[in-house]
Amino acid sequence: MEYVILIITIIVFILAVAIKGNIDNRIEHKKFIKKIGNSFGTFSDFEITEQKMEKIKKYFSEHKEEKWVLDDITWNDSDMDDVFRQMNTCFSSAGEEYLYYMLRTPQMDEKVLNETERVVSFFADNKSVRIRFQDLYHQLGTTGKYSLYDYLNYLSNLGKRTNTMNVIALLVIVVSIAIIPFHVMTGVLLLVAILLFNIITYYRDKNVVKPYLTSFAYILRLITMSNKVLAYAPDEFKVYKDKIAEDCKKLKRFSRNSFITMTMGEVSSNPLDIIFDYLRMSLHIDLIKFNQMLNEIQGKKEIVDSLITTMGFLESTIVIANYRKALGTYAIPTFGEEIGFEEMYHPLIEDAIPNDLQMKKCILLTGSNASGKSTFLKMVSLNCILAQTIHTCTAKSAKLRLQYIYSSMKLEDSIEKKESYYMAEIRGIKRILDVAEKEKKVICFVDEVLRGTNTVERIAASTQILKSLSKGKVICIAATHDVELTSLLKKEYENYHFTEKIQKQDIYFSYKIKKGPAMTRNAILLLEKMGYPVELVEEAKKSAIYFMDNGTWEDNQWM
């Protein structure tokens, strides 16, 4: 009777622990669902290290040859890594890798953007479906240190693995058991020998294949979550459901009975699991299944890629919907021949000053130091990018062309390439000129053209370069300190400027763009504000005034 009570007590305890664990999981899940709902419309707070950023770029690296993409110079000039960090609220690796790819791949087909808009709008308007999808993507999770594409390529290192030896060993086990009734000693010795052989080789082979199970685990989670998307997705997602169903069907053989392999190496005190461990060591059933799964997936990498693309796209549209709400003020761009923004602002600047811009021709932007020229160029550039990628602009309204986007704004010299700043600059501008000759519609952004050379040659060469960038349907926005260009390029470029107010020897910037060339300078005043010697500052002022009055440095007593 005591044993019966003890057994009942143990069973009740196990059930109580299981029930409590289930209740705790449900409570945590409800908290997470509530958190998802409450956090919608906030910027990302995920930390993205440089190492993780390299991982996120892998989907883009695998697909960038398929169409025109933003080159590294334009991407970096526009601070798009920081825009991505601000935007990225993805829960899965598939989502964040596809989102990065989307931002690097401006669309030249408005139909693609309209389809993106349709899905984004659906998620924005349907909270319950959106939260359910986010929950699934959270369960899918990330791949850790490496991209799934690293893991897929890693699988190739194993090559094709055969089960020939494992099958032969199983046949020997069957034969040895069959011999025992007729010759016990021979059968037993043969059985013991083959089991010892299997156990020894099991640990050898297990150590080889175990690192690859991470790849299998994420692919299996991808398949599982994709099937759940099929179950939950509404009819509005039919085209995506059909694609997911097609891909999952092709991966059925890979996922069927995968538990046999995926429990390899797991430690458990369950008696049944211990027995199963001995069976695996003796029969190699998990190794046989691993080889079958490996050979299956190596021939279907493109199917996995297709599944990542569909699942990644859907999560990216949720992120876009979230980003729009976080921005508060945003515009869905309209595309035609006009280029114009109303109350455009920079999304990375807190309390950014909005500006209007209508581009009927190329623009030459002048202004004092720190007045906002470079930031304005980046703002227009990134808005052109966002318009053709996530169909969103940080503005009240936006009209744009579908166009190729290039920039040359913050190039650096390179010791490794033994290349000076000037060489890096002329290479950067040359690539824009080459594109402008081939493509019909290009918008480009140039900050301080040819700043790496002397004044005379800079002005002469800059004039001709900027004239070349104004031909055909190329639109150029260039910022410069060389006021001489405002008159030299007055036929090709509209003049705009930023300015400042000086009050009691202090400088106040409005950061509002104005028509016409800049008429003020503040470089010497900034020296004064930074505490340079008074005598140095006064002599510089007098020297500058002399040049402005006489147009020459000669006979300048302050030089």
C-alpha positions in Angstrom: 0.0 0.0 0.0 2.9 2.4 0.8 4.4 1.8 -2.6 1.0 2.6 -4.3 0.8 5.9 -2.3 4.4 6.7 -3.2 3.8 6.1 -6.9 0.6 8.1 -6.8 2.4 11.0 -5.0 5.2 11.0 -7.6 2.6 11.0 -10.5 0.7 13.8 -8.9 3.9 15.8 -8.3 5.0 15.3 -12.0 1.5 16.4 -13.2 1.6 19.4 -10.9 5.0 20.5 -12.2 3.8 20.0 -15.8 0.6 21.9 -15.2 2.4 24.8 -13.4 5.0 24.9 -16.2 2.2 25.1 -18.8 0.4 27.8 -16.8 3.7 29.8 -16.5 4.3 29.5 -20.2 0.8 30.7 -21.0 1.2 33.7 -18.6 4.6 34.6 -20.2 3.1 34.3 -23.7 0.2 36.6 -22.8 2.7 39.2 -21.5 4.6 38.9 -24.7 1.5 39.4 -26.8 0.5 42.4 -24.8 4.0 43.8 -25.2 3.8 43.4 -29.0 0.5 45.3 -29.1 1.8 48.1 -26.8 5.1 48.5 -28.6 3.7 48.9 -32.1 4.6 52.3 -33.4 8.0 52.7 -31.6 11.4 52.8 -33.1 13.7 49.8 -32.7 15.7 49.4 -29.4 17.5 46.3 -30.6 21.3 46.6 -30.4 23.0 45.8 -33.8 26.7 45.5 -33.5 29.0 45.7 -36.6 29.4 41.9 -36.5 25.7 41.4 -36.5 25.3 43.9 -39.3 27.7 41.8 -41.4 25.5 38.8 -40.8 22.3 40.8 -41.7 23.9 41.7 -45.1 24.1 38.0 -46.2 20.7 37.8 -48.0 21.6 40.9 -49.9 25.1 39.5 -50.8 23.4 36.4 -52.2 20.9 38.3 -54.4 22.5 41.7 -55.2 23.5 40.6 -58.7 19.9 40.0 -59.7 19.1 43.7 -60.3 20.3 47.3 -59.8 21.1 48.0 -56.1 22.4 51.0 -54.1 26.2 50.9 -54.2 28.1 51.2 -50.9 29.1 54.8 -51.4 25.5 56.0 -51.8 24.3 53.8 -48.9 27.0 55.1 -46.6 26.6 58.7 -47.7 22.9 58.6 -46.7 23.6 57.0 -43.3 21.3 54.1 -44.3 22.9 51.7 -41.7 21.5 54.0 -39.0 18.1 54.3 -40.7 18.0 50.5 -40.9 18.9 50.3 -37.2 16.1 52.7 -36.3 13.6 50.8 -38.4 14.5 47.2 -37.7 11.9 45.7 -35.3 12.1 42.2 -36.9 12.0 39.2 -34.6 13.5 36.8 -37.2 16.7 36.5 -39.2 14.6 36.0 -42.3 12.8 39.3 -41.7 15.8 41.5 -40.9 18.0 40.1 -43.7 15.2 40.7 -46.2 14.5 44.2 -44.8 18.2 45.2 -45.4 18.0 43.8 -48.9 14.8 45.7 -49.6 16.4 49.0 -48.5 19.4 48.3 -50.7 17.2 47.5 -53.8 15.2 50.5 -55.0 12.4 49.5 -57.3 12.0 50.8 -60.8 8.6 49.1 -61.2 5.7 50.9 -59.5 3.7 47.7 -59.5 6.1 46.1 -57.0 5.8 49.2 -54.7 2.0 49.1 -55.0 2.0 45.5 -53.9 4.2 46.3 -50.9 1.8 49.1 -50.0 -1.1 46.7 -50.1 0.4 44.3 -47.6 1.8 47.1 -45.4 -1.6 48.7 -45.2 -3.3 45.4 -44.4 -1.0 44.8 -41.4 -1.4 48.5 -40.3 -5.2 48.1 -40.3 -5.5 44.5 -38.9 -4.0 44.4 -35.4 -5.0 40.8 -34.5 -3.5 39.3 -37.7 -0.3 41.5 -37.3 0.2 40.3 -33.7 -0.3 36.7 -34.6 2.3 37.0 -37.4 4.7 38.7 -35.0 4.3 35.9 -32.5 5.1 33.4 -35.2 8.2 35.3 -36.3 9.3 35.5 -32.6 9.1 31.7 -32.4 11.1 31.5 -35.7 13.8 33.6 -34.1 17.3 34.4 -35.3 20.2 32.2 -36.4 22.6 33.6 -33.7 26.1 34.5 -34.7 25.8 33.5 -38.4 23.4 34.0 -41.2 21.3 31.1 -42.5 23.2 31.5 -45.8 26.4 30.9 -43.9 24.9 27.7 -42.5 23.5 26.6 -45.9 27.0 27.2 -47.5 28.5 25.4 -44.5 26.5 22.3 -45.3 28.3 22.1 -48.6 31.5 21.4 -46.7 30.2 17.9 -45.9 29.6 17.0 -49.5 27.4 14.0 -50.2 27.2 11.5 -47.4 26.3 7.9 -48.0 24.5 5.4 -45.7 26.2 2.4 -47.3 28.3 1.4 -44.2 25.4 2.1 -41.9 23.1 -0.2 -43.9 25.8 -2.9 -44.1 26.2 -2.7 -40.3 22.4 -3.1 -39.8 22.4 -6.1 -42.1 25.2 -7.7 -40.1 23.2 -7.1 -36.9 20.2 -8.9 -38.5 22.4 -11.8 -39.7 24.1 -12.2 -36.3 20.7 -12.3 -34.6 19.5 -14.9 -37.1 22.6 -17.1 -36.5 22.1 -17.2 -32.7 19.4 -20.0 -32.7 21.6 -22.2 -34.8 25.1 -21.3 -33.4 24.8 -19.2 -30.2 28.6 -18.5 -29.8 29.1 -17.3 -33.4 26.0 -15.2 -33.4 26.7 -13.5 -30.1 30.3 -12.8 -30.9 29.4 -11.3 -34.3 26.6 -9.3 -32.7 28.9 -7.9 -29.9 31.6 -7.1 -32.5 29.3 -5.2 -34.8 27.7 -3.3 -31.9 31.1 -2.3 -30.5 32.1 -1.2 -34.0 28.9 0.9 -34.3 29.3 2.5 -30.9 32.9 3.5 -31.6 32.1 4.9 -35.1 29.0 6.6 -33.7 30.9 9.0 -31.5 33.3 9.7 -34.3 30.6 10.5 -36.9 28.4 12.3 -34.3 31.2 14.8 -33.6 31.5 15.5 -37.3 27.8 16.2 -38.0 26.7 17.8 -34.7 27.9 21.3 -35.7 25.6 21.2 -38.7 22.4 20.6 -36.7 22.1 24.3 -36.1 21.5 24.7 -39.8 18.8 22.0 -39.8 17.2 23.4 -36.7 16.5 26.9 -38.2 15.4 25.4 -41.5 12.9 23.1 -39.6 11.7 26.1 -37.6 11.3 28.0 -40.9 9.2 25.2 -42.3 7.1 24.9 -39.1 6.4 28.7 -38.9 5.7 28.8 -42.6 3.0 26.2 -42.3 1.5 28.1 -39.4 1.4 31.2 -41.6 -0.5 29.1 -44.1 -3.1 28.3 -41.4 -3.4 31.9 -40.1 -3.0 34.1 -43.2 -6.2 35.5 -44.6 -7.3 35.3 -48.2 -5.6 38.7 -49.0 -2.3 36.8 -48.8 -3.3 34.1 -51.3 -0.3 34.6 -53.6 2.1 34.3 -50.7 0.2 31.3 -49.2 0.4 29.5 -52.5 4.1 30.1 -52.8 4.7 28.9 -49.2 2.6 25.8 -49.7 4.5 25.0 -52.8 7.9 25.4 -51.1 6.9 23.5 -47.9 5.6 20.6 -50.0 9.0 20.3 -51.7 10.7 20.2 -48.3 8.4 17.6 -46.8 11.0 14.8 -47.1 13.6 16.9 -45.3 11.3 17.6 -42.3 9.6 14.2 -42.1 10.7 12.3 -38.9 13.4 14.9 -38.3 13.1 14.4 -34.5 15.2 11.3 -34.9 18.3 13.4 -35.8 17.4 16.7 -34.0 17.5 14.9 -30.5 21.1 13.8 -31.2 23.2 14.7 -28.2 20.4 15.9 -26.0 20.8 15.0 -22.3 17.8 13.5 -20.6 17.0 11.5 -17.4 13.9 10.0 -19.0 14.3 6.2 -19.0 12.7 6.0 -22.5 15.2 8.6 -23.8 18.1 6.7 -22.3 16.9 3.5 -24.0 16.6 5.4 -27.3 20.1 6.7 -26.9 21.5 3.2 -26.8 19.4 2.3 -29.8 20.9 5.3 -31.7 24.5 4.3 -30.7 23.9 0.7 -31.7 21.9 1.2 -34.9 23.0 4.7 -36.1 19.4 5.6 -36.9 20.0 9.3 -36.2 23.1 9.3 -38.4 21.2 7.6 -41.2 18.5 10.2 -40.9 21.0 13.0 -40.8 22.6 11.8 -44.1 19.2 11.6 -45.7 18.3 15.1 -44.6 21.7 16.5 -45.7 21.4 15.0 -49.2 17.9 16.2 -49.4 18.6 19.9 -48.4 21.7 20.2 -50.5 19.7 19.7 -53.6 17.0 22.2 -52.5 18.8 25.3 -51.3 16.8 27.4 -53.8 13.6 26.2 -52.2 14.8 27.3 -48.7 15.9 30.6 -50.3 12.4 31.0 -51.7 10.8 30.4 -48.3 13.2 32.9 -46.7 12.2 35.4 -49.3 8.5 35.1 -48.8 8.6 34.9 -45.0 11.2 37.7 -44.9 9.1 40.0 -47.1 6.0 39.5 -45.0 7.8 40.4 -41.8 9.4 43.4 -43.5 6.0 44.8 -44.3 5.0 44.6 -40.7 8.2 46.5 -39.8 7.3 49.2 -42.4 3.8 49.6 -40.9 5.4 49.9 -37.4 8.0 52.5 -38.7 5.3 54.7 -40.3 3.4 54.9 -37.0 6.6 55.6 -35.1 7.4 58.4 -37.5 4.0 60.0 -37.0 4.3 62.2 -40.0 5.0 60.3 -43.2 4.0 60.4 -46.9 3.2 57.7 -49.4 5.0 59.0 -52.5 3.3 59.4 -55.9 5.4 58.8 -59.0 5.5 60.8 -62.2 7.9 63.4 -63.6 7.8 65.9 -60.8 10.2 65.9 -57.8 9.0 67.7 -54.7 8.6 67.4 -51.0 6.4 69.2 -48.5 7.7 69.5 -44.9 10.4 66.9 -45.4 12.5 66.1 -42.3 15.5 63.9 -41.4 14.3 60.8 -39.4 17.5 60.4 -37.5 17.4 64.0 -36.0 15.2 64.6 -33.0 12.9 67.6 -33.5 14.2 68.0 -37.1 13.4 71.2 -38.9 11.1 70.4 -41.9 11.8 71.9 -45.3 9.9 72.2 -48.6 11.6 71.5 -51.9 10.4 71.7 -55.5 13.0 70.5 -58.1 12.3 71.8 -61.6 16.0 71.7 -62.5 19.3 71.0 -60.8 20.1 72.7 -57.5 23.3 74.4 -56.3 23.3 74.7 -52.5 25.5 77.2 -50.7 25.7 78.4 -47.2 27.9 78.9 -44.2 29.7 76.2 -42.2 27.4 74.1 -40.1 24.3 75.7 -41.6 22.8 72.4 -42.7 23.9 71.8 -46.3 25.3 68.3 -45.9 22.4 67.2 -43.7 19.9 68.5 -46.3 21.6 66.5 -49.0 21.5 63.3 -46.9 17.8 64.0 -46.1 16.8 64.3 -49.7 18.9 61.3 -50.7 17.5 58.9 -48.0 14.0 60.0 -48.8 14.5 59.1 -52.5 15.8 55.8 -51.3 12.9 55.2 -48.9 10.3 56.1 -51.5 11.5 53.5 -53.9 12.1 50.8 -51.3 9.6 50.9 -48.5 7.1 53.3 -50.3 7.4 55.8 -47.5 8.9 59.3 -47.2 9.6 61.3 -44.0 7.5 64.3 -45.2 4.0 65.6 -45.3 3.8 64.9 -49.1 6.2 63.6 -51.7 6.3 63.5 -55.5 9.1 61.6 -57.2 10.4 59.9 -60.4 11.4 56.3 -60.5 15.1 56.9 -60.9 18.6 55.7 -60.2 20.1 57.2 -57.1 23.8 58.0 -56.6 25.9 60.2 -54.4 29.4 61.4 -53.7 29.3 63.1 -50.2 31.7 61.7 -47.6 34.5 59.9 -49.5 37.7 59.2 -47.6 41.3 58.7 -48.6 42.6 55.1 -48.3 46.1 54.1 -47.0 45.4 50.5 -47.9 44.6 51.4 -51.5 47.3 54.1 -51.6 44.7 56.4 -52.8 44.5 60.1 -51.9 41.2 61.9 -51.0 41.2 63.6 -54.4 41.6 60.3 -56.3 38.8 58.7 -54.2 36.6 61.8 -55.0 37.2 61.8 -58.8 36.5 58.0 -58.9 33.3 58.5 -57.0 32.1 61.3 -59.3 33.2 59.4 -62.5 30.9 56.5 -61.6 28.0 58.9 -61.6 29.0 60.4 -64.9 29.2 56.9 -66.4 25.7 56.0 -65.1 24.3 59.4 -66.3 25.4 58.6 -69.9 23.6 55.2 -69.9 20.4 55.7 -67.8 17.5 58.0 -68.6 16.6 59.1 -65.1 19.3 59.7 -62.5 19.3 61.8 -59.3 22.7 62.4 -57.8 24.0 64.2 -54.7 27.4 65.8 -54.6 28.8 67.5 -51.5 31.8 69.9 -52.1 32.8 68.7 -55.5 36.6 68.3 -55.9 37.4 69.7 -52.4 40.6 67.8 -52.5 42.5 70.1 -54.9 43.5 73.7 -55.4 41.0 76.6 -55.8 41.6 77.5 -59.5 41.4 73.9 -60.8 38.6 73.0 -58.5 36.3 75.8 -59.7 37.2 75.2 -63.4 36.7 71.4 -63.2 33.7 71.6 -60.9 31.9 73.8 -63.3 32.3 71.4 -66.2 31.5 68.3 -64.0 28.3 69.9 -62.7 27.3 71.0 -66.2 27.7 67.4 -67.4 25.5 66.3 -64.5 22.7 68.6 -65.6 22.2 67.2 -69.0 19.3 65.1 -70.2 17.0 63.8 -67.4 19.7 63.8 -64.8 18.9 65.8 -61.7 21.9 66.9 -59.5 21.8 68.5 -56.1 25.3 69.8 -55.2 26.5 71.7 -52.2 29.5 74.0 -52.3 31.5 76.7 -50.5 32.6 78.1 -53.9 30.3 81.0 -54.4 31.8 81.5 -57.9 29.8 78.5 -59.1 26.5 80.2 -58.4 27.1 82.6 -61.3 29.0 80.1 -63.5 26.2 77.6 -63.4 23.2 79.9 -63.2 21.8 78.6 -66.5 21.9 75.0 -65.4 21.3 75.2 -61.6 18.8 76.9 -59.4 20.5 78.6 -56.4 19.4 77.8 -52.9 21.1 78.5 -49.6 21.2 78.1 -45.9 22.1 81.0 -43.7 22.4 82.1 -40.1 21.8 85.1 -37.8 24.6 86.7 -35.8 23.5 88.2 -32.5 26.0 89.5 -30.0 28.8 87.7 -31.6 26.8 84.4 -31.4 25.6 82.3 -34.3 22.0 81.0 -34.7 21.0 78.6 -37.5 17.5 78.3 -38.8 18.2 75.2 -40.9 15.5 76.5 -43.4 16.4 76.4 -47.1 16.0 79.7 -49.0 16.1 80.7 -52.6 19.2 82.4 -54.1 22.9 82.1 -53.4 24.4 82.5 -49.9 25.6 86.0 -49.0 27.1 85.4 -45.6 30.2 83.6 -44.3 31.0 82.5 -40.8 34.3 80.6 -41.0 36.4 83.3 -39.3 33.6 84.0 -36.7 33.7 80.3 -35.8 37.4 80.6 -35.1 36.6 83.4 -32.7 33.9 81.3 -31.0 36.3 78.4 -30.6 38.7 80.7 -28.6 41.4 81.4 -31.3 43.7 84.3 -30.5 42.0 87.7 -30.9 44.9 89.1 -33.0 44.7 86.1 -35.4 41.0 86.5 -35.9 41.2 90.2 -36.5 44.0 89.9 -39.1 42.0 87.2 -40.9 38.9 89.5 -41.0 40.8 92.4 -42.4 42.5 90.2 -45.0 39.1 88.7 -46.1 37.6 92.2 -46.4 40.5 93.4 -48.6 40.1 90.5 -51.0 36.3 91.1 -51.2 36.9 94.8 -52.0 39.8 94.3 -54.5 39.4 90.8 -55.9 43.0 90.0 -55.3 45.4 88.9 -52.5 48.2 90.9 -53.9 49.4 94.0 -51.8 47.3 92.6 -49.0 49.2 93.9 -45.9 47.4 91.4 -43.7 48.7 88.4 -45.6 
